[in-house]
Structures are given as structure tokens and as C-alpha cells.
Amino acid sequence: MTHYNEAIPAAPRKPDWRDKAACRSDNTDRFFHTTPTRVQEAKGTCFGCPVMYQCAQGALHRGEENGVWGGLSEGQRTTIRKKYKIHQLQNLDTVKTAVDNALRAELHPERTLRDLWDQHTHPLPGGHIGWHGPVGSFSFHGIPVTPKQLAFQIDRGHKATGIIRRAPECPVVECVNPRHLLDNQERIQRRRAAEEAAVQAAAQEQHAADEALPEAG
């Protein structure tokens, strides 16, 4: 009788979601880098994977501490495990909700005010700027805004005070060049500056006139 003392070959695993993974033929080392750029590159593969949620679920169950799994970084998995009990993560719908919440900003980046401005403005002759986007007030992330309010906030870095109007020196009605727009506070400041300048000019004229008078003899 002969004795077979070689290792018994492992039984082939049954087909499952791993056979559909976008990374199944990749070098897995690239999913274990720690630099932000390389982590985002790994996540990019996950975001286009048809079994991303199943991968995330498996990593959460196994307690994977390192690498990117199912689009989740180490810190994101830790946060999810703190929020959910392990039995809750047996439900794939719960995992989908947890993953979507963790990756919301990465999967669905919000448009910024600058994106909206760049998309809907065009240059006009004479340094003016035209608007070809929504007319009147429109909603941006649930907040009503007008083209002039958008222009003002992007340029000044804060919301306008009161009504925004074109500066008197801008003759183009449709212009939204933020440098040609003034809110209530800026109009008041400009008016006060003009009044102060007028007072100073009058005082200088009076002083010049007094200097020109002949001295009493």
C-alpha cells in the first residue's frame, strides 16, 4: 500500500460575486497604499465595480483593517462599524445605505457656485459679463439665488446685503460682472465717501479762496 503524503488540493470555490469584481485581475497591492493619491486611484476602480457593496459588506464582516475594500478606506470602515452592529451589516440594503453615506461626497460631488458661474456666463464687449443661465431667481442646493447674487458672492466671498444693483457707470442692463455690482452696504459706503470727498473739496476751495484774499492793512 502506498501512502499519498502530498497536500490535498483545495476544493474549487463556488462562483460568487467575486467573479464579477472589477479588480479580479488587478495587482491587489495597489489597494493597500496609504498615500491619498494612490488611495483615490484604488477607490476609482471600486466606484465602477458592479459588486462594490458586496465587497464592502465582506470587508466589514471580516474586520479588514487595511486597504481599500468596496470603495471604503480604513477610516470609513471604522466609522461604519462604530455606527452599526455586525448583525445589521448582514443586510445588504443596510450596507448600501452605510456605504452611500460614507462615500456621498466622492460618488456625488456637489457643484459649486463657481461651477455654476463658469457654465452660465460669457464675456461681453467693454469688460462686461453676460448671463445665459436660468432667468430670475433659481434654486441652488435648495437655496434661491439670482445671477447677480451669485456673481456678488463669488467675488466678495459673502452674501450681499439687501438689493444688488449695477453701479451707475455700468450702462449694460444685462451685465453681471461682479465688479460692476453694488449691494446696499456698498452703495451707502460709496455715497458717504462721495459726500466726504465733496466736503473736503469744498474746504480746500474755501482755503484757497481765503489764501487769495489780500491781507488787511
GROMACS elastic network, one bead per residue, 0.5 to 0.9 nm:
[ bonds ]
;  ai    aj funct       b0    kb
    4     7     6  0.86546   500
    5     8     6  0.84989   500
    6     9     6  0.87989   500
    7    10     6  0.87577   500
    8    11     6  0.88378   500
    9    12     6  0.87341   500
   10    13     6  0.84818   500
   12    15     6  0.89863   500
   13    16     6  0.85074   500
   15    18     6  0.76830   500
   15    19     6  0.65873   500
   16    19     6  0.59771   500
   16    20     6  0.79232   500
   17    20     6  0.55274   500
   17    21     6  0.68560   500
   17    50     6  0.89763   500
   17    51     6  0.64162   500
   17    54     6  0.71970   500
   17    55     6  0.82458   500
   18    21     6  0.51260   500
   18    22     6  0.88170   500
   18    23     6  0.89996   500
   18    24     6  0.71802   500
   18    51     6  0.76126   500
   18    54     6  0.85835   500
   18    55     6  0.78334   500
   19    22     6  0.87349   500
   19    24     6  0.69163   500
   20    23     6  0.86592   500
   20    24     6  0.74769   500
   20    49     6  0.80956   500
   20    50     6  0.69770   500
   20    51     6  0.67119   500
   21    24     6  0.53355   500
   21    25     6  0.86853   500
   21    46     6  0.85782   500
   21    49     6  0.61265   500
   21    50     6  0.67851   500
   21    51     6  0.59231   500
   21    52     6  0.76435   500
   21    55     6  0.83098   500
   22    25     6  0.76817   500
   22    26     6  0.81273   500
   22    45     6  0.67089   500
   22    46     6  0.71148   500
   22    48     6  0.73850   500
   22    49     6  0.50694   500
   22    50     6  0.73694   500
   22    51     6  0.80539   500
   22    52     6  0.87353   500
   23    27     6  0.78867   500
   23    28     6  0.75824   500
   23    45     6  0.70641   500
   23    46     6  0.78076   500
   23    49     6  0.80123   500
   24    27     6  0.85660   500
   24    28     6  0.85202   500
   25    28     6  0.85098   500
   26    29     6  0.86171   500
   26    30     6  0.83477   500
   27    30     6  0.62277   500
   27    31     6  0.81651   500
   28    31     6  0.55983   500
   28    32     6  0.74761   500
   29    32     6  0.54783   500
   29    33     6  0.73344   500
   29    67     6  0.88723   500
   30    33     6  0.59141   500
   30    38     6  0.74063   500
   30    39     6  0.82433   500
   30    41     6  0.85076   500
   30    42     6  0.66221   500
   30    67     6  0.87210   500
   31    34     6  0.88260   500
   31    38     6  0.80472   500
   31    39     6  0.70094   500
   31    41     6  0.85471   500
   31    42     6  0.54110   500
   31    43     6  0.81514   500
   31    66     6  0.89881   500
   31    67     6  0.54506   500
   31    68     6  0.53432   500
   31    69     6  0.77737   500
   32    38     6  0.87000   500
   32    39     6  0.77349   500
   32    42     6  0.84729   500
   32    66     6  0.66529   500
   32    68     6  0.64748   500
   33    36     6  0.83858   500
   33    38     6  0.60202   500
   33    39     6  0.61391   500
   33    42     6  0.85668   500
   33    67     6  0.68823   500
   33    68     6  0.85376   500
   34    37     6  0.84860   500
   34    38     6  0.69376   500
   34    39     6  0.62102   500
   34    67     6  0.78304   500
   35    38     6  0.54712   500
   35    39     6  0.61262   500
   35    40     6  0.87230   500
   36    39     6  0.50607   500
   36    40     6  0.61876   500
   36    41     6  0.86594   500
   37    40     6  0.52422   500
   37    41     6  0.63262   500
   37    42     6  0.88394   500
   38    42     6  0.63091   500
   38    43     6  0.86042   500
   39    42     6  0.51847   500
   39    43     6  0.62037   500
   39    44     6  0.86545   500
   39    67     6  0.82801   500
   39    68     6  0.71400   500
   39    73     6  0.76932   500
   40    44     6  0.60827   500
   40    45     6  0.89075   500
   41    44     6  0.50829   500
   41    45     6  0.69326   500
   42    45     6  0.54782   500
   42    46     6  0.67395   500
   42    68     6  0.67988   500
   42    69     6  0.89647   500
   42    71     6  0.77819   500
   43    47     6  0.61470   500
   43    48     6  0.88903   500
   43    68     6  0.67975   500
   43    69     6  0.82206   500
   43    70     6  0.78818   500
   43    72     6  0.73711   500
   43    73     6  0.82399   500
   44    47     6  0.52042   500
   44    48     6  0.68039   500
   44    49     6  0.89526   500
   44    71     6  0.77168   500
   45    48     6  0.56145   500
   45    49     6  0.64990   500
   45    71     6  0.80445   500
   46    49     6  0.50184   500
   46    50     6  0.84525   500
   46    51     6  0.84692   500
   46    52     6  0.59153   500
   46    68     6  0.85075   500
   46    69     6  0.76786   500
   46    70     6  0.57509   500
   46    72     6  0.86629   500
   47    50     6  0.84078   500
   47    52     6  0.70032   500
   47    70     6  0.79565   500
   47    71     6  0.62311   500
   47   107     6  0.74242   500
   48    51     6  0.89629   500
   48    52     6  0.79637   500
   49    52     6  0.53633   500
   49    53     6  0.89108   500
   49    70     6  0.83786   500
   50    53     6  0.81899   500
   51    54     6  0.53433   500
   51    55     6  0.62968   500
   51    56     6  0.87351   500
   51    70     6  0.78480   500
   52    55     6  0.51888   500
   52    56     6  0.62420   500
   52    57     6  0.86463   500
   52    69     6  0.80108   500
   52    71     6  0.67477   500
   53    56     6  0.50240   500
   53    57     6  0.60681   500
   53    58     6  0.86256   500
   53    70     6  0.58938   500
   53    71     6  0.83972   500
   53    92     6  0.73783   500
   53    93     6  0.89869   500
   53    95     6  0.68093   500
   53    96     6  0.59701   500
   53    99     6  0.73381   500
   54    58     6  0.62167   500
   54    59     6  0.86780   500
   54    70     6  0.72667   500
   54    92     6  0.72972   500
   54    95     6  0.83712   500
   54    96     6  0.87865   500
   55    58     6  0.51860   500
   55    59     6  0.62815   500
   55    60     6  0.86548   500
   55    69     6  0.61750   500
   55    71     6  0.85370   500
   56    59     6  0.51484   500
   56    60     6  0.61299   500
   56    61     6  0.86168   500
   56    68     6  0.89923   500
   56    69     6  0.55222   500
   56    71     6  0.71446   500
   56    72     6  0.69280   500
   56    77     6  0.83893   500
   56    95     6  0.76448   500
   56    96     6  0.88150   500
   56    99     6  0.77038   500
   57    60     6  0.51763   500
   57    61     6  0.62231   500
   57    62     6  0.86596   500
   57    69     6  0.89100   500
   57    70     6  0.77452   500
   57    89     6  0.67936   500
   57    90     6  0.75307   500
   57    91     6  0.87579   500
   57    92     6  0.71517   500
   57    95     6  0.62523   500
   57    96     6  0.86330   500
   58    61     6  0.51592   500
   58    62     6  0.61531   500
   58    63     6  0.84976   500
   58    64     6  0.86906   500
   58    69     6  0.85893   500
   58    70     6  0.86962   500
   59    62     6  0.51281   500
   59    63     6  0.59451   500
   59    64     6  0.52091   500
   59    65     6  0.85465   500
   59    69     6  0.62899   500
   59    70     6  0.77586   500
   59    77     6  0.82726   500
   60    63     6  0.51202   500
   60    64     6  0.64504   500
   60    69     6  0.88359   500
   60    77     6  0.66269   500
   60    78     6  0.86079   500
   60    80     6  0.82310   500
   60    81     6  0.70680   500
   60    86     6  0.81077   500
   60    89     6  0.76602   500
   61    64     6  0.79044   500
   61    86     6  0.68342   500
   61    89     6  0.74604   500
   61    90     6  0.80395   500
   62    65     6  0.89674   500
   63    77     6  0.85047   500
   63    78     6  0.88022   500
   63    81     6  0.85829   500
   64    67     6  0.78168   500
   64    69     6  0.82708   500
   64    74     6  0.79249   500
   64    77     6  0.82313   500
   65    74     6  0.58667   500
   65    75     6  0.86893   500
   65    77     6  0.80228   500
   65    78     6  0.80446   500
   66    69     6  0.87011   500
   66    73     6  0.79459   500
   66    74     6  0.57683   500
   67    72     6  0.84302   500
   67    73     6  0.64752   500
   67    74     6  0.63197   500
   68    71     6  0.60333   500
   68    72     6  0.54679   500
   68    74     6  0.67842   500
   69    72     6  0.53842   500
   69    73     6  0.69229   500
   69    74     6  0.84637   500
   69    77     6  0.87730   500
   70    73     6  0.85999   500
   70    99     6  0.84297   500
   71    99     6  0.81493   500
   71   103     6  0.78089   500
   72    75     6  0.79343   500
   72    76     6  0.56609   500
   72    77     6  0.60986   500
   72    99     6  0.74672   500
   72   102     6  0.78467   500
   72   103     6  0.76164   500
   73    76     6  0.51970   500
   73    77     6  0.63022   500
   73    78     6  0.86850   500
   74    77     6  0.53278   500
   74    78     6  0.63199   500
   74    79     6  0.88108   500
   75    78     6  0.50581   500
   75    79     6  0.62628   500
   75    80     6  0.87640   500
   76    79     6  0.51174   500
   76    80     6  0.63366   500
   76    81     6  0.87117   500
   76    99     6  0.86006   500
   76   102     6  0.64827   500
   76   103     6  0.85238   500
   77    80     6  0.51267   500
   77    81     6  0.61646   500
   77    82     6  0.86258   500
   77    99     6  0.88070   500
   77   102     6  0.87224   500
   78    81     6  0.51703   500
   78    82     6  0.62660   500
   78    83     6  0.87641   500
   79    82     6  0.52044   500
   79    83     6  0.63870   500
   79    84     6  0.88306   500
   79   102     6  0.85244   500
   80    83     6  0.50919   500
   80    84     6  0.60673   500
   80    95     6  0.89899   500
   80    98     6  0.66456   500
   80    99     6  0.80863   500
   80   102     6  0.79359   500
   81    84     6  0.53543   500
   81    85     6  0.67683   500
   81    86     6  0.73668   500
   81    89     6  0.87260   500
   82    85     6  0.75558   500
   83    98     6  0.89947   500
   84    87     6  0.82293   500
   84    88     6  0.62533   500
   84    89     6  0.69279   500
   84    98     6  0.86504   500
   85    88     6  0.53558   500
   85    89     6  0.67910   500
   86    89     6  0.52552   500
   86    90     6  0.69459   500
   87    90     6  0.53437   500
   87    91     6  0.77731   500
   88    91     6  0.59347   500
   88    92     6  0.88989   500
   88    94     6  0.68252   500
   88    95     6  0.81883   500
   89    92     6  0.67842   500
   89    93     6  0.85611   500
   89    94     6  0.61494   500
   89    95     6  0.56543   500
   89    98     6  0.89541   500
   90    93     6  0.88890   500
   90    94     6  0.79051   500
   90    95     6  0.77873   500
   91    94     6  0.53540   500
   91    95     6  0.64951   500
   91    96     6  0.88512   500
   92    96     6  0.61111   500
   92    97     6  0.86465   500
   93    97     6  0.62998   500
   93    98     6  0.86459   500
   94    97     6  0.51587   500
   94    98     6  0.62092   500
   94    99     6  0.85914   500
   95    98     6  0.50156   500
   95    99     6  0.59751   500
   95   100     6  0.83947   500
   96    99     6  0.51506   500
   96   100     6  0.59335   500
   96   101     6  0.84559   500
   97   100     6  0.51841   500
   97   101     6  0.61274   500
   97   102     6  0.85707   500
   98   101     6  0.52606   500
   98   102     6  0.61918   500
   98   103     6  0.86543   500
   99   102     6  0.50326   500
   99   103     6  0.60252   500
   99   104     6  0.81787   500
  100   103     6  0.51566   500
  100   104     6  0.54630   500
  100   107     6  0.78892   500
  101   104     6  0.51708   500
  101   105     6  0.84342   500
  102   105     6  0.79647   500
  102   106     6  0.86573   500
  103   106     6  0.51912   500
  103   107     6  0.58142   500
  103   108     6  0.80740   500
  104   107     6  0.53048   500
  104   108     6  0.55792   500
  104   109     6  0.73711   500
  105   108     6  0.54044   500
  105   110     6  0.72169   500
  106   109     6  0.57092   500
  110   141     6  0.86976   500
  111   114     6  0.80757   500
  111   115     6  0.59786   500
  111   116     6  0.71414   500
  111   141     6  0.89094   500
  112   115     6  0.50958   500
  112   116     6  0.65034   500
  112   117     6  0.86938   500
  113   116     6  0.51177   500
  113   117     6  0.61643   500
  113   118     6  0.86567   500
  113   140     6  0.83379   500
  113   150     6  0.70097   500
  113   151     6  0.89468   500
  113   153     6  0.86238   500
  113   154     6  0.70502   500
  114   118     6  0.60545   500
  114   119     6  0.84902   500
  114   150     6  0.87345   500
  114   154     6  0.68631   500
  115   118     6  0.52408   500
  115   119     6  0.61686   500
  115   120     6  0.87585   500
  116   119     6  0.51951   500
  116   120     6  0.62572   500
  116   121     6  0.85648   500
  116   133     6  0.86847   500
  116   150     6  0.87020   500
  117   120     6  0.54682   500
  117   121     6  0.59468   500
  117   131     6  0.86652   500
  117   133     6  0.88920   500
  117   147     6  0.84083   500
  117   150     6  0.74075   500
  117   151     6  0.73952   500
  117   154     6  0.84663   500
  118   121     6  0.58796   500
  118   122     6  0.82063   500
  119   122     6  0.85969   500
  119   132     6  0.87097   500
  119   133     6  0.79614   500
  120   130     6  0.84281   500
  120   131     6  0.57526   500
  120   132     6  0.51915   500
  120   134     6  0.83651   500
  121   129     6  0.66721   500
  121   130     6  0.55586   500
  121   132     6  0.60492   500
  121   133     6  0.74397   500
  121   176     6  0.84629   500
  122   128     6  0.89074   500
  122   129     6  0.57879   500
  122   130     6  0.52234   500
  122   131     6  0.64560   500
  122   132     6  0.75990   500
  123   126     6  0.89013   500
  123   127     6  0.71492   500
  123   128     6  0.62586   500
  123   130     6  0.60659   500
  123   131     6  0.89070   500
  124   127     6  0.62748   500
  124   129     6  0.51399   500
  124   130     6  0.61366   500
  124   175     6  0.81720   500
  125   128     6  0.60776   500
  125   129     6  0.81949   500
  126   129     6  0.89521   500
  127   177     6  0.79737   500
  128   170     6  0.83958   500
  128   172     6  0.74669   500
  128   174     6  0.88337   500
  128   175     6  0.56672   500
  128   176     6  0.72648   500
  128   177     6  0.57411   500
  128   180     6  0.81345   500
  129   174     6  0.79828   500
  129   175     6  0.51657   500
  129   176     6  0.54099   500
  129   178     6  0.86420   500
  130   174     6  0.61302   500
  130   175     6  0.52811   500
  130   176     6  0.60135   500
  130   177     6  0.76722   500
  131   134     6  0.84716   500
  131   135     6  0.86993   500
  131   147     6  0.72818   500
  131   174     6  0.73295   500
  131   175     6  0.75070   500
  131   176     6  0.68399   500
  132   135     6  0.80032   500
  133   147     6  0.81699   500
  134   137     6  0.75918   500
  134   138     6  0.64998   500
  134   146     6  0.86366   500
  134   147     6  0.81863   500
  135   138     6  0.74328   500
  135   146     6  0.80369   500
  135   147     6  0.80215   500
  136   145     6  0.83433   500
  136   146     6  0.58009   500
  136   147     6  0.73078   500
  137   144     6  0.60638   500
  137   145     6  0.53009   500
  137   147     6  0.75275   500
  138   143     6  0.80544   500
  138   144     6  0.53504   500
  138   145     6  0.55163   500
  138   146     6  0.63221   500
  138   147     6  0.85920   500
  139   142     6  0.53500   500
  139   143     6  0.52081   500
  139   145     6  0.61243   500
  139   146     6  0.86634   500
  140   143     6  0.51548   500
  140   144     6  0.62635   500
  140   145     6  0.68048   500
  141   144     6  0.84488   500
  145   148     6  0.82795   500
  145   149     6  0.61283   500
  145   150     6  0.65826   500
  146   149     6  0.51241   500
  146   150     6  0.61592   500
  146   151     6  0.86517   500
  147   150     6  0.50362   500
  147   151     6  0.61842   500
  147   152     6  0.86140   500
  147   176     6  0.70064   500
  148   151     6  0.50305   500
  148   152     6  0.60627   500
  148   153     6  0.85691   500
  148   164     6  0.67172   500
  148   165     6  0.81467   500
  148   175     6  0.88285   500
  148   176     6  0.57640   500
  148   177     6  0.83173   500
  148   178     6  0.74798   500
  148   181     6  0.76307   500
  149   152     6  0.50952   500
  149   153     6  0.60973   500
  149   154     6  0.85823   500
  149   159     6  0.72081   500
  149   160     6  0.66794   500
  149   163     6  0.88813   500
  149   164     6  0.70853   500
  150   153     6  0.53398   500
  150   154     6  0.62246   500
  150   155     6  0.86467   500
  150   159     6  0.85227   500
  150   178     6  0.88723   500
  151   154     6  0.54078   500
  151   155     6  0.62491   500
  151   156     6  0.85669   500
  151   176     6  0.65092   500
  151   177     6  0.69178   500
  151   178     6  0.51962   500
  151   179     6  0.89500   500
  151   181     6  0.84881   500
  152   155     6  0.53018   500
  152   156     6  0.58852   500
  152   157     6  0.77907   500
  152   158     6  0.77196   500
  152   159     6  0.70661   500
  152   160     6  0.65959   500
  152   164     6  0.81950   500
  152   176     6  0.86869   500
  152   177     6  0.85698   500
  152   178     6  0.53340   500
  152   179     6  0.83327   500
  152   181     6  0.71807   500
  152   182     6  0.81173   500
  152   183     6  0.83953   500
  153   156     6  0.52997   500
  153   157     6  0.51096   500
  153   159     6  0.50952   500
  153   160     6  0.67852   500
  153   178     6  0.86128   500
  154   157     6  0.55047   500
  154   158     6  0.75490   500
  154   159     6  0.87635   500
  154   178     6  0.82441   500
  155   158     6  0.82285   500
  155   178     6  0.62115   500
  155   179     6  0.79325   500
  156   159     6  0.77902   500
  156   160     6  0.85216   500
  156   178     6  0.84060   500
  160   163     6  0.75006   500
  160   164     6  0.70733   500
  160   182     6  0.84499   500
  160   183     6  0.57662   500
  160   184     6  0.78936   500
  160   185     6  0.82935   500
  161   164     6  0.78464   500
  161   183     6  0.56883   500
  161   184     6  0.57051   500
  161   185     6  0.61522   500
  161   186     6  0.85657   500
  162   183     6  0.61273   500
  162   184     6  0.53352   500
  162   185     6  0.77459   500
  163   182     6  0.83473   500
  163   183     6  0.56287   500
  163   184     6  0.60093   500
  164   181     6  0.64770   500
  164   182     6  0.55064   500
  164   184     6  0.68241   500
  165   168     6  0.88102   500
  165   180     6  0.85370   500
  165   181     6  0.56390   500
  165   182     6  0.55360   500
  165   183     6  0.63960   500
  165   184     6  0.83868   500
  165   187     6  0.89651   500
  166   169     6  0.80742   500
  166   170     6  0.63159   500
  166   171     6  0.82831   500
  166   172     6  0.85888   500
  166   173     6  0.78891   500
  166   175     6  0.78695   500
  166   176     6  0.81166   500
  166   177     6  0.89640   500
  166   178     6  0.89594   500
  166   180     6  0.57432   500
  166   182     6  0.62200   500
  166   183     6  0.87995   500
  167   170     6  0.55790   500
  167   171     6  0.85116   500
  167   179     6  0.86675   500
  167   180     6  0.54329   500
  167   181     6  0.54754   500
  167   182     6  0.61138   500
  167   187     6  0.84780   500
  168   171     6  0.72606   500
  168   180     6  0.86013   500
  169   180     6  0.79424   500
  170   173     6  0.79558   500
  170   175     6  0.79462   500
  170   180     6  0.62389   500
  170   181     6  0.85898   500
  171   175     6  0.84124   500
  172   175     6  0.53914   500
  173   176     6  0.86799   500
  175   178     6  0.87285   500
  175   180     6  0.77668   500
  175   181     6  0.87882   500
  176   179     6  0.84369   500
  176   180     6  0.71919   500
  176   181     6  0.71991   500
  177   180     6  0.53466   500
  177   181     6  0.68133   500
  178   181     6  0.51384   500
  178   182     6  0.80479   500
  179   182     6  0.80541   500
  182   185     6  0.78704   500
  182   186     6  0.55890   500
  182   187     6  0.60236   500
  183   186     6  0.53622   500
  183   187     6  0.61752   500
  183   188     6  0.86922   500
  184   187     6  0.51697   500
  184   188     6  0.62287   500
  184   189     6  0.86471   500
  185   188     6  0.51580   500
  185   189     6  0.61865   500
  185   190     6  0.85691   500
  186   190     6  0.59743   500
  186   191     6  0.84660   500
  187   190     6  0.50156   500
  187   191     6  0.60511   500
  187   192     6  0.85288   500
  188   191     6  0.50837   500
  188   192     6  0.61058   500
  188   193     6  0.84913   500
  189   192     6  0.51522   500
  189   193     6  0.60722   500
  189   194     6  0.85709   500
  190   193     6  0.50589   500
  190   194     6  0.61572   500
  190   195     6  0.86263   500
  191   194     6  0.50477   500
  191   195     6  0.61572   500
  191   196     6  0.85974   500
  192   195     6  0.50023   500
  192   196     6  0.60828   500
  192   197     6  0.84472   500
  193   196     6  0.51074   500
  193   197     6  0.60458   500
  193   198     6  0.85418   500
  194   197     6  0.50182   500
  194   198     6  0.61052   500
  194   199     6  0.86321   500
  195   198     6  0.50292   500
  195   199     6  0.62145   500
  195   200     6  0.86262   500
  196   199     6  0.50695   500
  196   200     6  0.61621   500
  196   201     6  0.85169   500
  197   200     6  0.50888   500
  197   201     6  0.60326   500
  197   202     6  0.85300   500
  198   201     6  0.50234   500
  198   202     6  0.60696   500
  198   203     6  0.85123   500
  199   202     6  0.51108   500
  199   203     6  0.61247   500
  199   204     6  0.86031   500
  200   203     6  0.50134   500
  200   204     6  0.61276   500
  200   205     6  0.85732   500
  201   204     6  0.50821   500
  201   205     6  0.61578   500
  201   206     6  0.85645   500
  202   205     6  0.50550   500
  202   206     6  0.61023   500
  202   207     6  0.85103   500
  203   206     6  0.50428   500
  203   207     6  0.60541   500
  203   208     6  0.85356   500
  204   208     6  0.60721   500
  204   209     6  0.84968   500
  205   208     6  0.50471   500
  205   209     6  0.60929   500
  205   210     6  0.85539   500
  206   210     6  0.60925   500
  206   211     6  0.85474   500
  207   210     6  0.50530   500
  207   211     6  0.61567   500
  207   212     6  0.86456   500
  208   211     6  0.50713   500
  208   212     6  0.62912   500
  208   213     6  0.89924   500
  209   212     6  0.50896   500
  209   213     6  0.66113   500
  210   213     6  0.53837   500
  210   214     6  0.87420   500
  211   214     6  0.79987   500
  212   215     6  0.89694   500
  213   216     6  0.88580   500
  214   217     6  0.86182   500
